[in-house]
Amino acid sequence: MYRLQVSMLDLGADVKAVSLDLSDPEHGEPATGPEAAVIWANVLAALAAAEPWALDFFSHTERIRDFCQRHSLKFRSATPRSLVIPALDRVSLTALFERFESETFGTRAGGPHAGGTSPDPDAALEADIARRGLDAYQRVWTNYFFCAICDFSAGSLSLLSNRLWPAEIVRRLTPVLGDQVHISVSSR
């Protein structure tokens, strides 16, 4: 059984952040690989629930663009150096997470991005992501249901949200992760 540790992150008084850390049951190391990709796909879908969401990629965009084209996945070139991929079904999301596990990328749910397919009313954020990477979320995360930084090679998802706290995260994840993942909450 995998372990998902949910804990508050201290990023300052004006930032509400939660860390989700997935570890391998045998070695205690960050969980990676196909099984972890399935878990992360389920986590993201459960956290976003009915909110429209999108993924933000800002590096190695040619490889990601090629992957999306080969797998017939919708995407939008937000800037010459960034891509937005709208919400995917879990099978496609799992394949994307498995293939690009070593990349750090972001996701945002709710808010002005309209699910990532139409011209984005949040073009300023996307331009900032192309320049600053995911530090761009720092200025705008309160405009969204959540913004998250995905570093799956480290078994980590850092969530910025005024509406999701550890108890609510556990409530959303328990039914979808079932017996596959033991979820625990810590105060760090």
C-alpha positions in Angstrom: 0.0 0.0 0.0 1.3 3.4 -0.9 1.4 6.2 1.6 0.1 9.8 0.9 1.2 12.3 3.6 -1.0 15.5 3.6 0.5 18.4 5.6 0.2 22.1 5.8 3.1 24.0 4.3 4.4 27.2 5.9 4.9 29.6 3.0 4.1 32.7 5.0 1.1 34.3 6.7 -0.6 35.3 3.4 -0.3 31.9 1.7 -2.4 28.8 2.5 -0.5 25.8 1.2 -0.8 22.0 1.6 1.8 19.4 0.6 0.8 16.0 -0.7 3.8 13.5 -0.6 3.4 10.1 -2.1 5.9 7.4 -1.0 6.6 3.8 -1.9 5.6 1.4 0.8 8.7 -0.8 0.5 11.5 1.8 0.6 9.8 4.9 1.9 11.2 6.7 -1.1 9.0 9.0 -3.3 6.7 6.9 -5.4 7.3 7.0 -9.1 6.4 5.0 -12.2 3.2 3.7 -13.7 1.3 3.0 -10.4 2.2 6.5 -9.0 1.0 8.1 -12.3 -2.4 6.4 -11.8 -2.6 7.6 -8.2 -1.7 11.2 -9.2 -4.2 11.2 -12.0 -6.9 10.1 -9.5 -5.7 12.7 -7.0 -5.9 15.6 -9.4 -9.3 14.6 -10.8 -10.7 14.3 -7.2 -9.3 17.6 -6.0 -10.6 19.5 -9.0 -14.0 17.7 -8.9 -16.4 19.7 -11.0 -14.1 22.7 -11.4 -12.6 23.3 -14.9 -8.9 22.7 -14.8 -5.8 22.8 -16.9 -2.1 21.9 -16.8 0.6 24.5 -17.4 3.9 23.4 -18.9 6.8 25.8 -19.3 9.8 23.7 -20.2 10.5 21.0 -22.9 7.3 22.2 -24.6 8.3 20.6 -28.0 8.4 17.1 -26.4 5.0 17.8 -24.7 3.5 19.2 -27.9 4.7 16.1 -29.8 3.2 13.8 -27.2 -0.1 15.6 -27.3 -0.2 15.5 -31.1 0.7 11.8 -31.2 -2.0 10.9 -28.6 -4.7 13.3 -30.1 -4.8 15.4 -26.8 -6.0 19.0 -27.0 -3.5 21.6 -26.0 -2.9 25.3 -26.6 0.3 27.1 -27.1 -0.2 29.9 -24.6 3.1 31.6 -25.4 6.0 30.4 -27.5 7.5 28.9 -24.3 4.4 27.5 -22.6 1.5 25.1 -23.2 -1.8 24.7 -21.6 -3.5 21.3 -21.6 -7.2 21.3 -20.6 -8.6 18.6 -18.3 -8.0 15.1 -19.6 -9.7 11.8 -18.9 -7.8 9.7 -16.3 -6.3 7.3 -18.9 -4.8 10.2 -20.9 -3.8 12.0 -17.8 -2.0 8.9 -16.4 -0.1 8.4 -19.7 0.9 12.1 -19.6 2.0 11.9 -16.0 4.0 8.7 -16.6 5.8 10.1 -19.6 6.6 13.5 -18.1 7.1 12.4 -14.5 10.6 14.1 -14.5 9.1 17.5 -15.4 7.9 20.0 -12.9 4.6 21.6 -14.1 1.6 23.3 -12.7 -2.1 22.9 -12.7 -4.9 25.3 -11.9 -8.6 24.7 -11.3 -11.5 27.1 -11.3 -10.9 30.7 -11.9 -10.5 32.6 -15.1 -8.8 30.1 -17.4 -12.0 28.6 -18.7 -10.6 25.0 -18.8 -7.7 25.9 -21.1 -9.2 25.5 -24.5 -10.5 29.0 -25.5 -8.4 32.1 -25.7 -7.4 32.5 -22.1 -8.7 35.5 -20.2 -5.6 35.0 -18.0 -3.0 35.6 -20.7 -1.0 37.7 -18.2 -0.5 34.6 -16.0 0.5 32.4 -18.9 3.1 35.0 -20.1 4.4 35.2 -16.5 4.6 31.4 -16.4 6.7 31.4 -19.5 9.1 34.0 -17.9 9.2 32.9 -14.2 7.9 29.3 -14.2 5.5 28.3 -11.5 6.5 31.2 -9.3 3.9 33.1 -11.4 1.2 31.3 -9.3 2.4 33.3 -6.2 0.6 36.5 -7.4 -2.6 34.9 -8.6 -3.4 31.7 -6.7 -6.3 33.3 -4.8 -8.1 33.8 -8.1 -8.4 30.0 -8.4 -10.0 27.1 -6.6 -6.4 25.9 -6.4 -3.0 26.2 -8.1 -0.6 23.3 -7.7 3.0 22.6 -8.4 3.5 19.0 -9.5 6.9 17.5 -8.9 6.1 13.8 -9.3 9.7 12.6 -9.6 9.9 13.8 -6.0 6.5 12.3 -5.2 5.1 15.7 -4.4 2.2 18.0 -5.2 2.1 21.4 -3.5 -1.3 22.9 -3.4 -2.1 26.6 -3.0 -5.8 27.1 -2.1 -8.1 29.0 0.2 -10.7 26.3 -0.1 -8.9 23.0 0.3 -7.4 22.1 3.6 -6.1 18.7 4.8 -9.4 17.4 6.1 -11.2 18.3 2.9 -8.4 16.8 0.8 -8.7 13.6 2.7 -12.5 13.6 2.3 -12.1 14.0 -1.4 -9.3 11.4 -1.9 -10.4 8.6 0.4 -13.2 7.3 -1.9 -11.0 7.4 -5.1 -7.8 6.0 -3.6 -9.5 3.3 -1.6 -7.2 0.5 -0.3 -4.4 1.3 -2.7 -3.2 4.3 -0.7 -3.0 5.0 3.1 -3.7 8.7 3.6 -2.3 10.4 6.7 -2.3 14.0 7.9 0.5 15.6 9.8 1.3 19.1 11.0 5.0 18.8 10.0 
